[in-house]
């Protein structure tokens, strides 16, 4: 039994992007006017403010209220499959790890300095542990699932079909992530689109996103203090072969699991892809 999704409004893509840009410039300008050091030294905290401001905007445009949230949560509790969520998160972490090793191995062979730069790029993101945790584990999953699945995927699928919606929204989702995470993020986007279609409830892919970001962030958060007081370990040309071999093995294992997930849930994609009239995308949240 589905809740009444028609209670939620449709949100358009271009206006949403423009609002996010305006919020980014607006918050940055205000903080810059008050104290330049606040903006320079608290980038993650500033991003959290921008993200939650945009989330509130999306809530407003979607017509969210406490009653609808309660209905959405009740629907979520009836449908949630913990085993499937864990399986999806495990698969995505395996794929991301494999692609990261593969990309690093390839770049090591081409330019070792670039490889070291990319390998250490993530360290600067976690300069403030509390703000970084909120940004990575809470605000980013909420914002990204609302925009990339509820707004972008749904809107594109409405005008074309589910396949094009999945491809474009997942590619854009991947492009906006860090260099080494692009491939894994694209596949992650596909998985969450499938979960969104299957369960008709954005809280399911949000849960996957929360758990994934939390687990992959743990090593960085735990090592943030020691990393600040010691030099990062540099890669060498001799690391390339090991990275390529291990990365290929891990990536293949992850893709086998991902293909099994797609085959298992293929009917949920085909149901909407081939007969768009069977479900009104405007009513989906």
JOPE-V663543 format. One record per helix or strand of 2 or more residues. SS is the DSSP state (h for helix, s for strand). FROM is the first residue (numbers start at 1). TO is the last residue. If there is no record, write none. Layout:
ss->SS from->FROM to->TO
ss->SS from->FROM to->TO
This chain:
ss->h from->5 to->7
ss->h from->13 to->34
ss->h from->36 to->41
ss->h from->43 to->62
ss->h from->66 to->79
ss->h from->82 to->110
ss->h from->112 to->119
ss->h from->121 to->126
ss->h from->129 to->159
ss->h from->162 to->175
ss->h from->179 to->199
ss->h from->202 to->229
ss->h from->239 to->264
ss->h from->266 to->274
ss->h from->276 to->278
ss->h from->281 to->283
